[in-house]
Amino acid sequence: MAKLGQRKARLEASLAAATTTLRDAERRADSRRKIVAGAALLSAVREGAVPAEVLVTLVARMSARDAELFVGSTSAAQHDVEPSQ
């Protein structure tokens, strides 16, 4: 019986480790998607393919901390982007 308990504990630990690995991989992929999408949007605004007002609208919806990243940037500075409160 003790061996079964030990085996169960090992399997549960293995499952927990696999779950953590999967969750971490999903989090990294999600972060990468956000970075790539953001870079594509900024590039499209710089090239004129997307109106700068789209970026201004999105920045206005951000927290003040996040919006501060765009104050003074080439794309946003031309449109007086101010962080939201």
C-alpha positions in Angstrom: 0.0 0.0 0.0 2.8 2.4 0.8 4.3 1.9 -2.6 1.0 2.9 -4.2 0.9 6.0 -2.1 4.4 6.9 -3.2 3.6 6.2 -6.8 0.5 8.4 -6.6 2.5 11.2 -5.0 5.1 11.0 -7.8 2.4 11.0 -10.5 0.7 14.0 -8.9 4.0 15.8 -8.7 4.7 15.0 -12.3 1.2 16.2 -13.3 1.7 19.4 -11.4 5.0 20.0 -13.0 3.6 19.4 -16.5 0.7 21.7 -15.8 3.1 24.4 -14.7 5.2 24.0 -17.7 2.2 24.2 -20.0 0.8 27.3 -18.2 4.2 29.0 -18.5 4.5 28.2 -22.2 1.0 29.6 -22.8 1.9 32.7 -20.8 5.1 33.2 -22.9 3.1 32.7 -26.2 0.5 35.2 -25.1 3.2 37.7 -24.2 4.8 37.2 -27.5 1.5 37.6 -29.4 1.0 40.9 -27.6 4.5 42.2 -28.4 4.2 41.2 -32.1 0.7 42.6 -32.5 1.8 45.9 -30.8 4.9 46.1 -33.0 2.7 45.5 -36.1 0.3 48.2 -35.0 3.0 50.8 -34.3 4.7 50.0 -37.7 1.3 50.3 -39.5 0.7 53.7 -37.8 4.2 54.9 -38.8 3.7 53.8 -42.4 0.3 55.4 -42.6 -1.5 52.1 -43.2 -3.5 52.6 -40.0 -4.7 56.1 -38.9 -2.9 57.4 -35.9 -6.2 58.0 -34.2 -6.5 54.3 -33.7 -3.4 54.3 -31.6 -4.6 57.4 -29.8 -7.9 55.7 -29.0 -6.2 52.6 -27.7 -3.7 54.6 -25.6 -6.6 56.6 -24.1 -8.2 53.3 -22.8 -5.0 52.2 -21.1 -4.1 52.7 -17.4 -2.0 55.8 -16.7 1.1 53.7 -16.1 0.8 52.0 -19.5 -0.2 55.1 -21.4 3.0 56.9 -20.0 5.0 54.6 -22.3 3.5 56.4 -25.3 4.0 60.0 -24.1 6.7 61.5 -26.2 6.9 58.5 -28.6 7.1 59.3 -32.3 3.6 58.0 -33.1 1.8 59.2 -30.1 3.5 62.5 -29.4 2.3 64.0 -32.7 -1.3 63.5 -31.4 -0.9 64.8 -27.8 -1.6 61.5 -26.2 -2.2 61.9 -22.5 -2.5 59.1 -20.0 -6.0 58.3 -18.7 -6.8 58.8 -15.1 
